[in-house]
Amino acid sequence: MSTENKAQEFLNLTGQLSQLVKRENELLKSPGRAGGLNEVLVQKQALSEAYERQLHYFAEPEVADELDPVERSRIKEAITALTAMMDENKNRLEAKIEAAKHVFEVIANVAKEIRQKQSGVYGRSGEIGDNIRQAYAPAVSVGLNQEF
């Protein structure tokens, strides 16, 4: 396959990946769990691997020198645009992760407060204190799945 054909293939792949990242960013804007995000992530993984392989190919000096200046410019522009979308994607993913962590912390703190309230009994002075002979209170378990 000629370098020009590979360049066109790379540009097509970069366009597909850009559209997919744009779609993922839109899904990540919506609150809660976004429907269809898992499918986007699977596609993104496959396209990202192909993109990385082709990116290494075009990073070779002899391949870059062989490219037409117009094609080289188009590839640079496509990479720059994709990088900007990926930066936005990174920020949105980090925000979702932080939100999930915050929700988990709130749940854990509430569970801790409930457990502390349940563990106390009234002492002789009317204060709530710890009693070794208190009733069994099972631990509270909370978990989050990988979907946002």
VEXLUMBA-808940 format. One record per residue (C-alpha): residue number from 1; residue in one letter; x, y, z. Coordinates in pm, 1 decimal. Layout:
# residues N
k:NUM; r:A; u:X; v:Y; w:Z .
...
***
This chain:
# residues 148
k:1; r:M; u:0.0; v:0.0; w:0.0 .
k:2; r:S; u:137.1; v:340.4; w:-92.8 .
k:3; r:T; u:212.3; v:606.4; w:163.8 .
k:4; r:E; u:-66.8; v:825.9; w:23.0 .
k:5; r:N; u:-317.1; v:542.7; w:65.4 .
k:6; r:K; u:-196.3; v:481.5; w:418.5 .
k:7; r:A; u:-225.6; v:853.7; w:488.7 .
k:8; r:Q; u:-585.9; v:851.9; w:365.3 .
k:9; r:E; u:-658.4; v:542.5; w:575.4 .
k:10; r:F; u:-506.8; v:715.1; w:879.1 .
k:11; r:L; u:-715.1; v:1027.2; w:818.8 .
k:12; r:N; u:-1030.4; v:814.1; w:791.5 .
k:13; r:L; u:-944.0; v:632.7; w:1112.8 .
k:14; r:T; u:-870.7; v:962.3; w:1289.3 .
k:15; r:G; u:-1207.1; v:1096.1; w:1172.6 .
k:16; r:Q; u:-1389.6; v:787.5; w:1303.0 .
k:17; r:L; u:-1210.7; v:810.1; w:1636.1 .
k:18; r:S; u:-1285.7; v:1183.4; w:1659.6 .
k:19; r:Q; u:-1656.7; v:1121.9; w:1598.1 .
k:20; r:L; u:-1659.3; v:846.5; w:1859.5 .
k:21; r:V; u:-1482.4; v:1061.3; w:2121.0 .
k:22; r:K; u:-1723.3; v:1346.2; w:2042.6 .
k:23; r:R; u:-2016.0; v:1107.9; w:2098.5 .
k:24; r:E; u:-1862.9; v:983.4; w:2423.9 .
k:25; r:N; u:-1816.0; v:1343.1; w:2543.4 .
k:26; r:E; u:-2182.5; v:1411.0; w:2473.9 .
k:27; r:L; u:-2281.4; v:1099.8; w:2670.0 .
k:28; r:L; u:-2055.3; v:1201.9; w:2957.8 .
k:29; r:K; u:-2227.3; v:1542.9; w:2975.1 .
k:30; r:S; u:-2553.2; v:1380.2; w:3077.8 .
k:31; r:P; u:-2604.5; v:1321.2; w:3449.8 .
k:32; r:G; u:-2608.6; v:967.8; w:3587.0 .
k:33; r:R; u:-2547.1; v:659.7; w:3379.4 .
k:34; r:A; u:-2544.5; v:730.2; w:3010.0 .
k:35; r:G; u:-2701.1; v:465.8; w:2789.8 .
k:36; r:G; u:-2474.0; v:334.8; w:2517.3 .
k:37; r:L; u:-2152.2; v:432.8; w:2689.4 .
k:38; r:N; u:-2027.6; v:74.4; w:2712.0 .
k:39; r:E; u:-2059.7; v:23.5; w:2336.4 .
k:40; r:V; u:-1875.5; v:348.1; w:2271.8 .
k:41; r:L; u:-1593.5; v:242.7; w:2504.5 .
k:42; r:V; u:-1552.5; v:-93.3; w:2328.5 .
k:43; r:Q; u:-1536.8; v:77.2; w:1988.6 .
k:44; r:K; u:-1304.0; v:344.3; w:2123.3 .
k:45; r:Q; u:-1063.3; v:80.3; w:2252.6 .
k:46; r:A; u:-1044.7; v:-91.8; w:1914.1 .
k:47; r:L; u:-1006.1; v:231.9; w:1717.3 .
k:48; r:S; u:-748.4; v:366.4; w:1963.8 .
k:49; r:E; u:-529.7; v:59.9; w:1920.3 .
k:50; r:A; u:-543.1; v:89.2; w:1540.4 .
k:51; r:Y; u:-478.8; v:464.5; w:1565.4 .
k:52; r:E; u:-173.4; v:409.9; w:1784.2 .
k:53; r:R; u:-26.4; v:154.9; w:1543.9 .
k:54; r:Q; u:-70.4; v:387.0; w:1247.2 .
k:55; r:L; u:56.9; v:685.6; w:1442.7 .
k:56; r:H; u:383.4; v:499.9; w:1507.0 .
k:57; r:Y; u:409.2; v:429.3; w:1134.4 .
k:58; r:F; u:378.5; v:798.6; w:1042.4 .
k:59; r:A; u:620.3; v:899.0; w:1318.4 .
k:60; r:E; u:902.9; v:725.1; w:1131.6 .
k:61; r:P; u:1124.6; v:993.0; w:971.0 .
k:62; r:E; u:1148.7; v:818.7; w:633.0 .
k:63; r:V; u:768.5; v:787.7; w:611.8 .
k:64; r:A; u:713.3; v:1149.5; w:715.0 .
k:65; r:D; u:966.6; v:1264.8; w:452.3 .
k:66; r:E; u:785.9; v:1062.1; w:186.9 .
k:67; r:L; u:453.1; v:1231.6; w:251.9 .
k:68; r:D; u:321.1; v:1511.6; w:37.4 .
k:69; r:P; u:334.3; v:1840.0; w:236.4 .
k:70; r:V; u:-42.6; v:1881.5; w:199.4 .
k:71; r:E; u:-105.0; v:1530.3; w:334.8 .
k:72; r:R; u:141.5; v:1591.6; w:617.6 .
k:73; r:S; u:-43.4; v:1911.8; w:705.6 .
k:74; r:R; u:-382.6; v:1735.1; w:697.8 .
k:75; r:I; u:-248.7; v:1461.3; w:927.5 .
k:76; r:K; u:-110.7; v:1718.6; w:1173.4 .
k:77; r:E; u:-443.9; v:1904.2; w:1177.3 .
k:78; r:A; u:-636.5; v:1579.4; w:1234.1 .
k:79; r:I; u:-406.2; v:1479.8; w:1519.0 .
k:80; r:T; u:-436.2; v:1826.0; w:1677.0 .
k:81; r:A; u:-817.1; v:1818.3; w:1657.9 .
k:82; r:L; u:-831.4; v:1465.0; w:1801.6 .
k:83; r:T; u:-592.6; v:1560.9; w:2081.3 .
k:84; r:A; u:-817.6; v:1851.4; w:2181.0 .
k:85; r:M; u:-1121.1; v:1620.3; w:2192.5 .
k:86; r:M; u:-925.0; v:1362.9; w:2390.5 .
k:87; r:D; u:-827.4; v:1631.3; w:2642.7 .
k:88; r:E; u:-1193.9; v:1720.8; w:2686.5 .
k:89; r:N; u:-1272.1; v:1349.8; w:2713.6 .
k:90; r:K; u:-1008.7; v:1307.5; w:2984.4 .
k:91; r:N; u:-1154.6; v:1597.5; w:3182.2 .
k:92; r:R; u:-1508.8; v:1461.2; w:3155.0 .
k:93; r:L; u:-1399.3; v:1112.0; w:3259.0 .
k:94; r:E; u:-1207.8; v:1250.4; w:3557.1 .
k:95; r:A; u:-1514.3; v:1451.7; w:3658.6 .
k:96; r:K; u:-1734.8; v:1138.8; w:3644.7 .
k:97; r:I; u:-1479.9; v:942.4; w:3848.7 .
k:98; r:E; u:-1457.4; v:1218.8; w:4109.6 .
k:99; r:A; u:-1836.7; v:1236.8; w:4128.1 .
k:100; r:A; u:-1854.4; v:859.8; w:4184.3 .
k:101; r:K; u:-1586.5; v:883.5; w:4455.1 .
k:102; r:H; u:-1777.5; v:1165.9; w:4622.4 .
k:103; r:V; u:-2101.7; v:965.3; w:4619.8 .
k:104; r:F; u:-1919.6; v:668.2; w:4769.5 .
k:105; r:E; u:-1764.3; v:887.2; w:5041.7 .
k:106; r:V; u:-2105.3; v:1031.4; w:5130.0 .
k:107; r:I; u:-2256.5; v:683.1; w:5152.2 .
k:108; r:A; u:-1962.8; v:556.6; w:5360.3 .
k:109; r:N; u:-1986.5; v:853.9; w:5597.9 .
k:110; r:V; u:-2360.6; v:807.1; w:5644.3 .
k:111; r:A; u:-2309.8; v:436.6; w:5709.6 .
k:112; r:K; u:-2037.6; v:519.5; w:5962.0 .
k:113; r:E; u:-2265.4; v:767.0; w:6139.1 .
k:114; r:I; u:-2548.8; v:514.6; w:6154.3 .
k:115; r:R; u:-2316.3; v:251.3; w:6295.0 .
k:116; r:Q; u:-2183.5; v:490.8; w:6557.2 .
k:117; r:K; u:-2534.8; v:584.3; w:6662.8 .
k:118; r:Q; u:-2633.3; v:217.7; w:6686.6 .
k:119; r:S; u:-2329.8; v:123.6; w:6893.5 .
k:120; r:G; u:-2398.6; v:363.1; w:7178.4 .
k:121; r:V; u:-2608.9; v:285.9; w:7486.4 .
k:122; r:Y; u:-2705.7; v:510.5; w:7771.8 .
k:123; r:G; u:-2479.3; v:493.4; w:8072.4 .
k:124; r:R; u:-2562.6; v:571.0; w:8439.3 .
k:125; r:S; u:-2505.2; v:941.0; w:8386.1 .
k:126; r:G; u:-2740.3; v:954.2; w:8085.5 .
k:127; r:E; u:-2459.5; v:987.1; w:7832.6 .
k:128; r:I; u:-2421.4; v:763.9; w:7533.0 .
k:129; r:G; u:-2114.3; v:547.1; w:7573.8 .
k:130; r:D; u:-1963.2; v:231.7; w:7437.3 .
k:131; r:N; u:-2080.3; v:-94.0; w:7580.6 .
k:132; r:I; u:-1886.3; v:-410.1; w:7510.8 .
k:133; r:R; u:-2200.7; v:-617.4; w:7563.0 .
k:134; r:Q; u:-2400.8; v:-447.5; w:7287.6 .
k:135; r:A; u:-2603.8; v:-629.2; w:7027.5 .
k:136; r:Y; u:-2436.9; v:-740.8; w:6708.2 .
k:137; r:A; u:-2461.6; v:-484.2; w:6427.4 .
k:138; r:P; u:-2348.3; v:-620.2; w:6090.5 .
k:139; r:A; u:-2115.2; v:-411.6; w:5878.0 .
k:140; r:V; u:-2272.4; v:-202.5; w:5606.6 .
k:141; r:S; u:-2151.7; v:-297.6; w:5260.6 .
k:142; r:V; u:-2165.6; v:-61.0; w:4963.8 .
k:143; r:G; u:-2036.8; v:-113.3; w:4613.4 .
k:144; r:L; u:-2034.4; v:65.9; w:4280.7 .
k:145; r:N; u:-2021.4; v:-95.3; w:3939.5 .
k:146; r:Q; u:-1803.4; v:28.0; w:3653.3 .
k:147; r:E; u:-2082.5; v:210.1; w:3473.5 .
k:148; r:F; u:-2143.9; v:577.2; w:3534.6 .
***
